[in-house]
Amino acid sequence: MRGSTFFNRASSVFHDHPILSKLIIISTVSGGGLLVFSDASPFQSLITDSSCEDEVKTKKKMVVLGTGWGGTSFLKNLKNSNYDVHVISPRNYFTFTPLLPSVTNGTVEARSIVEPIRNIVRKKPYNVEFKEAECYKIDPANKKVYCRSSNSGETKEFTLDYDVLVMAMGARPNTFNTPGVEEHAHFLKEVEDAQKLRRSVIDCYERASLPSVSEEERKQIMHFVVVGGGPTGVEYAAELHDFAFEDLANLYPSLKSYLKITLLEAGNQILNMFDKRISDFAREKFEKDGIHVKTGSMVVKVSDKDISIKETQTGQTDSISYGMVLWSTGIATRPVIVDFMKQIGQANRRVLATDEWLRVEGSEGVYALGDCATINQRRLMDDVEAIFSKANKNNTGALDIKDLKEVVGQIYERYPQVKLHMEKNHLKNFDAMLKKAQENDKKQIDLETFKNALSKVDFQVKNLPATAQVAAQQGQYLAKCFNQMERCETYPEGPLRFRGSGHHRFQPFRYKYSGQFAPLGGEQTAAQFSGDWVSIGHGTQCLWYSVYASKLISWRTKALVVSDWFRRFIFGRDSSQI
């Protein structure tokens, strides 16, 4: 259904814009990309009651903090006109962050990957106001947010009340309190970071070209260091290598022999969240390309010219000089979120916790999604006695396998770790898991046997990764829930309440993994999809082009990015500092 809707919309756009259609057709050279990365629908069982037409007359005031993947996905999919929506963000645009590394080397222009928020929401059925400001304090007791705007050097502060608060503020780079990182390292979280990084690289080339620079200084200036072997660090190292050898080597031939790129990773391997086949291939390719990969190297200090590292196995310390350093070691919670967590009793947590419906625990009317929060998945063993009691309707103290049939589906929906446990242990179904726990051939299962069967299930509970894919799905899910709220007296049934009677209002959020890419340079990309499917090579790079072209947020950005790709193939990358 979603695929047909997409192509119906695409057909109308192609009919109205024939030139644009040619660009989009070229960009989606691999049709598989549209299928593999089609929008996930973790809320397919949320069925709207179309027969209900009664709507709430009093509109509620909704404040949305952030215009990243989570916030923008929420705004795009929200259709309920019963809310007055106020959007607060220090940026008046959405950024397609997967292409930020391409901005750092001139493959793609910064304006090509951003879309103004006002363009995204201007045709929505709900009232929306955007305010370019930063939220610096949240008062959950009085339902207020405090904001600060600093335009043209003039600071203005204001306060907004809310009935519903949607927090999609993202996260900040995690420096692990390493001395010197904030002062001397570059980051890659925003468009401004990519532009600054690009200017810094060109500046290093220009400084190294000066006749007054000594050999030692030239070696230092031309040493580019990337700290962090995750997807961002690896992709940037690959992009920098291609930029240096395919474009800058022709413009600065005398500096080619001085160029050195080093990738530092504290762990034992790069891309450790990918399949080992991809990690091994990436390391081998980097070594072949001349990118120095140092694993087991933890950065302990950064100065204006040197990086101090400590070998995790031997404990030995070393110092390496550099001309430019990129810090890409993960994310940390923003200070405003940390302060908010203290107010609602979550001070002992690393990140803001929500339930499976994205409701912030300990705060009424507040929802959180994306990198600023994590879902606190409910533990099965906390409810095992309630589940047993719900299935044991006759109060016999023992269960037949058939007694569980009514609740098995509800268990799967409420506790996704059950299926993960069965997959890991090669169990075909819930019955097989219970029978494995029995020490005899009894047809009935008592409470202790039931507990024993489920005792190891909660070991499979995992936090969702902090990726754009997760945030976008959460925004889409939450919008669909709000589209049904305040409209009808009856709601679609969610999973069974094991503690209490009835059902939950909605189905909980379920993340659907669609796969992930790792561009490795030289027109080669690695990809990992569900089902242990790994693809590496030039063909995967074509898939990468197709998927990213299809995922860009508007037809304008699609056309601009595709034209940038063509420009790069014909004229090369831009090396100016503009």
C-alpha positions as MATLAB code, in Angstrom:
seq = 'MRGSTFFNRASSVFHDHPILSKLIIISTVSGGGLLVFSDASPFQSLITDSSCEDEVKTKKKMVVLGTGWGGTSFLKNLKNSNYDVHVISPRNYFTFTPLLPSVTNGTVEARSIVEPIRNIVRKKPYNVEFKEAECYKIDPANKKVYCRSSNSGETKEFTLDYDVLVMAMGARPNTFNTPGVEEHAHFLKEVEDAQKLRRSVIDCYERASLPSVSEEERKQIMHFVVVGGGPTGVEYAAELHDFAFEDLANLYPSLKSYLKITLLEAGNQILNMFDKRISDFAREKFEKDGIHVKTGSMVVKVSDKDISIKETQTGQTDSISYGMVLWSTGIATRPVIVDFMKQIGQANRRVLATDEWLRVEGSEGVYALGDCATINQRRLMDDVEAIFSKANKNNTGALDIKDLKEVVGQIYERYPQVKLHMEKNHLKNFDAMLKKAQENDKKQIDLETFKNALSKVDFQVKNLPATAQVAAQQGQYLAKCFNQMERCETYPEGPLRFRGSGHHRFQPFRYKYSGQFAPLGGEQTAAQFSGDWVSIGHGTQCLWYSVYASKLISWRTKALVVSDWFRRFIFGRDSSQI';
ca = [
       0.000    0.000    0.000;
       2.810    2.412    0.919;
       4.708    1.555   -2.257;
       1.683    2.212   -4.456;
       1.075    5.530   -2.702;
       4.653    6.546   -3.348;
       4.513    5.765   -7.034;
       1.092    7.404   -7.441;
       2.515   10.616   -6.001;
       5.664   10.264   -8.064;
       3.607    9.856  -11.254;
       1.762   13.116  -10.643;
       5.034   14.950  -10.041;
       6.615   13.470  -13.173;
       3.598   14.550  -15.223;
       3.830   18.133  -13.973;
       7.620   18.358  -14.083;
       9.050   16.362  -17.033;
      12.601   17.730  -16.599;
      12.634   16.794  -12.940;
      11.439   13.324  -13.799;
      14.536   12.694  -15.900;
      16.797   13.657  -13.015;
      14.978   11.410  -10.561;
      14.896    8.473  -12.966;
      18.653    8.774  -13.426;
      19.240    9.036   -9.697;
      17.342    5.858   -8.896;
      19.450    3.634  -11.139;
      18.999    0.765   -8.750;
      15.385   -0.038   -8.082;
      16.336   -2.288   -5.206;
      17.151    0.734   -3.109;
      13.553    1.850   -3.052;
      12.463   -1.590   -1.967;
      15.118   -2.310    0.626;
      14.832    1.101    2.264;
      11.103    1.651    1.901;
       9.579    3.492    4.877;
       9.089    1.172    7.796;
       5.663    0.866    9.386;
       6.064   -0.362   12.967;
       2.478    0.664   13.663;
       0.628   -1.227   10.937;
      -1.932   -2.470   13.436;
      -2.977    1.092   14.342;
      -6.198    1.148   12.365;
      -8.075    4.433   12.176;
     -11.795    4.324   12.816;
     -12.977    6.216    9.726;
     -16.591    6.099   10.872;
     -15.891    8.404   13.810;
     -16.195   12.063   12.893;
     -16.499   13.739   16.296;
     -13.530   15.989   17.013;
     -12.418   17.888   20.044;
     -13.270   21.574   19.637;
     -10.661   22.973   22.022;
      -7.252   22.831   20.423;
      -4.302   21.773   22.508;
      -0.988   23.561   22.363;
       1.821   21.295   21.198;
       5.462   22.356   21.361;
       7.993   20.456   19.236;
      11.660   20.911   20.159;
      14.054   20.167   17.308;
      14.034   19.886   13.517;
      16.270   16.863   13.083;
      15.210   13.456   11.812;
      12.765   12.743   14.628;
      11.133   16.169   14.789;
      10.856   16.621   11.019;
       9.461   13.123   10.494;
       6.864   13.852   13.168;
       5.854   17.176   11.588;
       5.664   15.681    8.094;
       3.297   12.923    9.186;
       1.155   14.829   11.711;
      -2.320   15.492   10.275;
      -4.474   16.142   13.332;
      -5.898   19.668   13.176;
      -6.820   19.605   16.881;
      -3.383   20.934   17.809;
      -1.745   24.336   17.582;
       1.858   23.393   16.882;
       4.844   25.532   17.885;
       8.233   24.416   16.592;
      11.378   25.556   18.420;
      14.807   24.956   16.900;
      18.093   26.860   16.572;
      18.015   25.934   12.858;
      15.177   26.836   10.521;
      15.907   23.871    8.269;
      16.195   20.095    8.203;
      19.560   18.558    7.265;
      19.978   15.262    5.438;
      22.866   14.245    7.697;
      23.989   11.060    5.859;
      25.431   13.318    3.151;
      27.392   15.592    5.507;
      30.697   13.802    4.717;
      30.072   14.575    1.033;
      29.762   18.271    1.913;
      33.189   18.252    3.568;
      34.952   17.554    0.266;
      32.778   19.477   -2.188;
      31.014   16.477   -3.709;
      27.677   17.912   -2.588;
      26.904   21.529   -1.731;
      25.543   22.383    1.701;
      22.373   23.997    0.339;
      21.553   20.811   -1.555;
      20.968   18.757    1.593;
      18.865   21.203    3.619;
      15.165   22.012    3.399;
      13.532   24.954    5.237;
      11.106   23.782    7.911;
       8.519   26.312    6.762;
       8.472   24.616    3.351;
       7.809   21.285    5.011;
       4.889   22.394    7.193;
       3.285   25.201    5.161;
       0.542   23.005    3.669;
      -0.278   21.055    6.809;
      -3.884   20.951    8.130;
      -2.818   22.070   11.594;
      -1.787   25.565   12.710;
       1.984   25.782   12.999;
       4.380   28.506   14.104;
       8.153   28.243   13.865;
      10.539   30.106   16.138;
      14.283   30.032   15.524;
      15.560   29.729   19.063;
      17.214   27.336   21.475;
      15.382   25.780   24.394;
      17.631   26.107   27.428;
      15.220   25.006   30.174;
      12.120   22.827   30.536;
       9.746   23.199   33.481;
       7.591   20.035   33.555;
       5.803   21.042   36.771;
       4.317   24.179   35.180;
       4.433   22.862   31.605;
       6.657   25.619   30.261;
       9.719   25.792   28.027;
      12.244   28.618   28.229;
      13.879   29.652   24.970;
      16.656   31.969   23.860;
      17.189   33.498   20.414;
      20.463   35.105   19.364;
      19.950   36.680   15.964;
      22.326   39.414   14.753;
      24.110   39.328   18.094;
      21.002   40.372   20.014;
      19.711   37.899   22.602;
      15.980   37.605   23.180;
      14.321   35.244   25.663;
      10.741   34.033   25.788;
       8.588   31.376   27.449;
       6.003   29.030   25.960;
       3.285   27.039   27.721;
       2.415   23.597   26.417;
      -0.206   20.914   26.758;
       1.893   18.400   24.820;
       5.675   18.520   24.528;
       7.552   16.536   21.862;
      11.286   16.460   22.526;
      13.416   15.739   19.461;
      16.511   17.728   20.356;
      19.124   15.200   19.275;
      22.448   14.925   21.063;
      25.864   16.554   21.176;
      29.281   15.047   20.366;
      30.707   12.997   23.218;
      34.201   14.207   24.135;
      34.429   11.952   27.227;
      35.846   15.049   28.963;
      39.093   14.593   27.036;
      41.243   17.711   27.531;
      41.610   19.914   24.453;
      38.937   18.322   22.283;
      36.462   21.203   22.457;
      39.200   23.744   21.708;
      41.145   22.022   18.920;
      39.075   19.267   17.264;
      36.450   19.426   14.539;
      33.069   17.695   14.755;
      30.632   16.529   12.090;
      27.089   16.936   13.397;
      25.823   20.030   11.565;
      26.122   21.673    8.147;
      28.310   24.359    9.716;
      30.673   21.628   10.952;
      31.033   20.209    7.441;
      31.730   23.633    5.944;
      34.287   24.439    8.636;
      35.967   21.075    8.119;
      36.181   21.667    4.381;
      37.797   25.085    4.844;
      40.232   23.654    7.378;
      41.482   20.977    4.954;
      42.040   23.483    2.159;
      43.710   25.829    4.624;
      46.161   23.067    5.553;
      47.067   22.626    1.882;
      47.547   26.354    1.406;
      49.713   26.706    4.534;
      51.817   23.712    3.566;
      52.428   25.286    0.143;
      54.167   28.346    1.580;
      57.937   28.454    0.910;
      58.704   29.534    4.471;
      57.347   26.252    5.939;
      59.977   23.707    7.013;
      59.884   20.010    6.165;
      58.831   19.037    9.677;
      56.091   21.638    9.731;
      54.866   20.501    6.324;
      54.624   16.888    7.524;
      52.654   18.009   10.560;
      50.256   20.220    8.580;
      49.561   17.471    6.040;
      48.726   14.873    8.692;
      44.940   14.505    9.006;
      43.678   12.488   11.976;
      40.196   11.012   12.425;
      39.336    9.891   15.971;
      36.605    7.244   16.033;
      36.180    4.164   13.864;
      32.401    4.288   13.620;
      30.400    4.948   10.437;
      30.977    8.729   10.460;
      34.716    8.495   11.077;
      35.240    5.754    8.505;
      33.173    7.506    5.851;
      34.944   10.812    6.382;
      38.386    9.176    6.175;
      37.346    7.568    2.878;
      35.913   10.824    1.514;
      39.052   12.734    2.510;
      41.263   10.156    0.799;
      39.293   10.414   -2.446;
      39.308   14.216   -2.307;
      43.053   14.307   -1.693;
      44.127   11.831   -4.385;
      41.503   12.461   -7.067;
      41.350   16.275   -6.913;
      43.828   17.988   -4.601;
      46.804   15.944   -5.822;
      46.399   17.592   -9.244;
      46.189   21.074   -7.739;
      48.959   20.611   -5.147;
      51.312   18.052   -6.763;
      54.256   18.955   -4.506;
      52.285   17.998   -1.385;
      51.137   14.549   -2.454;
      54.097   12.792   -0.840;
      53.481   14.555    2.482;
      49.826   13.560    2.834;
      49.004   11.176    5.678;
      45.588   10.103    6.964;
      45.317    8.270   10.307;
      42.206    6.679   11.792;
      42.312    6.118   15.562;
      39.914    3.682   17.253;
      39.907    2.763   20.951;
      38.278   -0.619   20.292;
      39.700   -3.680   18.616;
      38.165   -3.043   15.209;
      36.567   -0.329   13.119;
      32.868   -0.458   12.215;
      32.243   -2.801   15.154;
      28.461   -2.376   14.787;
      28.660   -3.990   11.327;
      29.190   -7.582   10.329;
      32.797   -8.695   10.795;
      33.095   -9.259    7.048;
      32.511   -5.542    6.490;
      34.907   -4.515    9.272;
      37.673   -6.705    7.872;
      37.090   -5.531    4.311;
      37.129   -1.861    5.379;
      40.427   -2.270    7.221;
      42.053   -4.112    4.337;
      40.887   -1.492    1.852;
      42.119    1.369    4.012;
      45.530   -0.239    4.419;
      45.714   -0.738    0.663;
      44.724    2.905    0.090;
      47.368    4.159    2.510;
      44.994    5.158    5.324;
      46.699    4.230    8.598;
      44.312    2.443   10.969;
      45.359    2.268   14.627;
      42.994    0.220   16.803;
      43.335   -0.079   20.560;
      44.449    3.565   20.670;
      42.613    5.799   23.113;
      43.062    9.560   22.872;
      43.796   11.093   26.286;
      44.630   14.676   25.295;
      44.509   17.006   22.309;
      46.701   20.109   22.034;
      46.965   22.628   19.218;
      49.586   20.522   17.413;
      49.717   17.072   19.046;
      47.439   14.219   20.066;
      48.384   12.086   23.061;
      47.236    8.473   22.787;
      47.349    5.493   25.114;
      47.583    1.908   23.912;
      44.760    0.006   25.647;
      46.670   -3.307   25.768;
      50.135   -2.173   26.844;
      49.289    1.083   28.602;
      52.075    2.855   26.717;
      51.558    6.483   25.700;
      52.588    8.186   22.500;
      52.185   11.557   20.838;
      51.456   12.276   17.193;
      51.427   15.667   15.497;
      48.585   16.708   13.230;
      47.346   19.478   10.966;
      43.632   18.780   11.346;
      41.702   16.410   13.641;
      38.100   15.226   13.393;
      36.480   13.938   16.598;
      33.798   11.326   15.918;
      33.417    9.088   18.964;
      29.699    8.961   19.637;
      27.085   11.182   21.237;
      26.236   12.569   24.678;
      23.113   14.023   26.280;
      22.553   17.766   25.953;
      22.717   19.851   29.156;
      19.060   20.917   28.904;
      18.059   17.239   28.819;
      20.304   16.425   31.775;
      18.645   19.197   33.805;
      15.192   17.965   32.764;
      16.072   14.413   33.838;
      17.012   15.644   37.304;
      13.615   17.283   37.659;
      11.645   14.150   36.792;
      13.670   11.650   38.809;
      15.911   10.259   36.078;
      19.157   11.790   37.339;
      20.877    8.411   37.642;
      20.369    7.562   33.967;
      22.740    8.226   31.092;
      19.983    9.239   28.682;
      16.308   10.202   28.910;
      14.036    7.159   29.262;
      10.638    6.642   27.625;
       8.222    3.741   27.534;
       7.375    1.811   24.366;
       4.870    4.515   23.394;
       7.621    7.188   23.510;
       6.111    8.778   26.629;
       8.760   10.190   28.966;
       8.712    8.257   32.218;
       7.871   10.466   35.187;
       6.423   13.393   33.218;
       2.866   13.856   31.992;
       2.208   14.989   28.431;
       5.864   14.760   27.363;
       7.160   12.566   24.529;
      10.757   12.075   23.402;
      12.285   10.526   20.308;
      15.548   10.293   18.439;
      19.018   10.601   19.928;
      17.889   12.515   23.030;
      16.061    9.481   24.477;
      16.001    5.715   24.656;
      13.119    3.289   25.089;
      13.151    1.581   28.474;
      11.928   -1.803   27.264;
       9.780   -3.553   29.870;
      11.300   -6.673   31.399;
       9.362   -9.881   30.898;
      10.329  -11.327   34.290;
       8.712   -8.346   36.016;
       5.361   -9.485   34.660;
       5.810  -13.252   34.432;
       3.416  -14.004   37.303;
       0.788  -11.632   35.888;
       1.109  -13.306   32.477;
       0.746  -16.740   34.044;
      -2.314  -15.598   35.981;
      -3.890  -14.063   32.846;
      -3.445  -17.316   30.931;
      -4.614  -19.480   33.833;
      -8.265  -18.512   33.595;
      -9.502  -21.561   35.517;
      -7.167  -20.887   38.455;
      -5.862  -24.435   38.424;
      -2.280  -23.412   39.136;
      -1.061  -25.113   35.959;
      -1.277  -24.371   32.251;
      -1.940  -26.450   29.222;
      -0.085  -25.334   26.115;
      -3.463  -24.418   24.609;
      -4.136  -22.067   27.544;
      -1.296  -19.887   26.327;
      -2.497  -19.522   22.741;
      -4.612  -16.480   23.567;
      -1.723  -14.587   25.121;
       1.274  -15.738   23.056;
       0.679  -13.107   20.377;
       0.316  -10.448   23.074;
       3.590  -11.576   24.645;
       5.378  -11.231   21.306;
       3.974   -7.723   20.843;
       4.665   -6.485   24.375;
       8.071   -8.138   24.846;
      10.053   -8.242   21.568;
      12.971   -9.853   23.402;
      11.025  -13.138   23.350;
      11.416  -13.538   19.605;
      15.076  -12.515   19.778;
      15.641  -15.210   22.388;
      13.936  -17.848   20.249;
      15.934  -16.868   17.168;
      19.195  -17.031   19.070;
      18.379  -20.474   20.476;
      16.851  -21.796   17.225;
      13.438  -22.364   18.769;
      10.590  -22.602   16.282;
       7.842  -21.271   18.517;
       6.777  -20.457   22.053;
       5.676  -24.051   22.676;
       9.180  -25.295   21.913;
      10.646  -22.856   24.438;
       8.296  -24.105   27.162;
       8.850  -27.770   26.396;
      12.599  -27.254   26.566;
      12.218  -26.013   30.129;
      10.226  -29.088   31.237;
      12.137  -31.842   32.963;
       9.501  -34.450   32.230;
       6.724  -35.171   29.781;
       3.955  -33.525   31.765;
       1.355  -31.875   29.613;
       0.838  -29.097   32.118;
       3.219  -26.336   33.132;
       3.368  -24.885   36.614;
       4.515  -21.372   37.520;
       8.094  -22.372   38.359;
       8.537  -24.140   35.040;
       7.051  -21.120   33.303;
       9.538  -18.838   35.053;
      12.417  -21.139   34.220;
      11.486  -21.124   30.544;
      11.480  -17.325   30.415;
      14.342  -16.617   32.821;
      16.923  -15.851   30.136;
      14.678  -13.926   27.754;
      15.463  -10.498   29.195;
      19.149  -10.928   28.358;
      18.143  -10.101   24.785;
      16.879   -6.609   25.681;
      18.880   -4.089   23.647;
      18.736   -0.336   23.284;
      17.982    0.966   19.826;
      20.927    2.471   17.931;
      21.186    6.260   17.763;
      20.633    6.514   14.012;
      18.599    8.657   11.647;
      16.636    5.562   10.678;
      15.390    5.007   14.235;
      14.526    8.678   14.778;
      12.594    8.905   11.500;
      10.537    5.816   12.302;
       9.788    7.100   15.788;
       8.606   10.431   14.402;
       6.367    8.686   11.915;
       4.967    6.364   14.585;
       4.249    9.150   17.081;
       2.524   11.261   14.427;
       0.229    8.371   13.538;
      -0.694    7.992   17.196;
      -1.484   11.699   17.509;
      -3.498   11.588   14.292;
      -5.905    9.246   16.072;
      -5.890   10.929   19.475;
      -8.545   13.474   20.448;
     -10.737   12.406   17.548;
     -12.744    9.433   18.723;
     -14.097    8.104   21.997;
     -12.927    4.622   21.074;
      -9.371    3.745   20.111;
      -7.767    0.860   18.226;
      -6.787   -1.874   20.635;
      -3.162   -2.285   21.560;
      -1.655   -5.283   23.359;
      -3.350   -6.906   26.332;
      -2.752   -5.412   29.762;
      -1.267   -8.214   31.842;
      -1.404   -6.056   34.962;
      -5.011   -4.924   35.011;
      -7.865   -5.337   32.569;
      -8.436   -4.345   28.968;
      -5.917   -3.346   26.331;
      -3.394   -0.594   25.865;
      -4.610    2.260   23.660;
      -2.035    1.791   20.860;
       0.460   -0.772   19.718;
       3.947    0.025   21.082;
       6.691    1.340   18.830;
       8.653   -1.348   17.054;
      11.774   -0.486   15.117;
      12.107   -2.157   11.746;
      15.727   -2.481   10.703;
      16.123   -1.646    7.017;
      19.881   -1.959    6.716;
      22.821    0.427    6.784;
      25.590    1.621    4.488;
      29.293    2.246    5.008;
      30.865    4.146    2.060;
      34.537    3.182    1.857;
      35.777    5.425   -0.952;
      36.853    4.628   -4.495;
      33.196    4.227   -5.515;
      32.917    1.218   -3.215;
      30.384    0.843   -0.425;
      29.548   -1.876    2.075;
      25.952   -2.551    3.105;
      24.374   -4.774    5.718;
      20.706   -5.728    5.609;
      18.445   -7.891    7.733;
      18.826  -11.615    7.443;
      22.645  -11.495    7.602;
      22.821  -10.167    4.057;
      26.068   -8.310    3.302;
      26.930   -6.558    0.042;
      30.267   -4.916   -0.754;
      31.629   -3.285   -3.895;
      30.848   -0.949   -6.786;
      27.348   -2.338   -7.256;
      26.525   -1.441   -3.670;
      27.699    2.102   -4.391;
      25.021    2.319   -7.107;
      22.490    1.134   -4.547;
      23.770    3.829   -2.172;
      23.144    6.517   -4.802;
      19.656    5.162   -5.426;
      18.646    4.926   -1.790;
      19.927    8.343   -0.773;
      18.350    9.998   -3.795;
      15.004    8.431   -2.909;
      15.282    9.348    0.785;
      15.962   13.059    0.338;
      13.128   15.028    1.872;
      11.896   17.051   -1.120;
      11.973   17.071   -4.903;
      14.106   20.207   -4.732;
      16.829   18.516   -2.675;
      16.647   15.400   -4.858;
      17.278   17.474   -7.983;
      20.088   19.486   -6.372;
      21.950   16.479   -4.968;
      21.693   14.492   -8.203;
      22.965   17.493  -10.179;
      25.856   17.828   -7.680;
      26.774   14.198   -8.269;
      26.803   14.760  -12.044;
      28.867   17.929  -11.622;
      31.422   16.048   -9.570;
      31.760   13.279  -12.194;
      32.247   15.839  -14.977;
      34.249   18.636  -13.331;
      35.619   17.074  -10.152;
      35.194   18.338   -6.596;
      35.323   22.001   -5.707;
      38.465   22.960   -3.771;
      37.598   26.571   -2.978;
      37.161   27.695    0.622;
      33.783   29.299   -0.042;
];
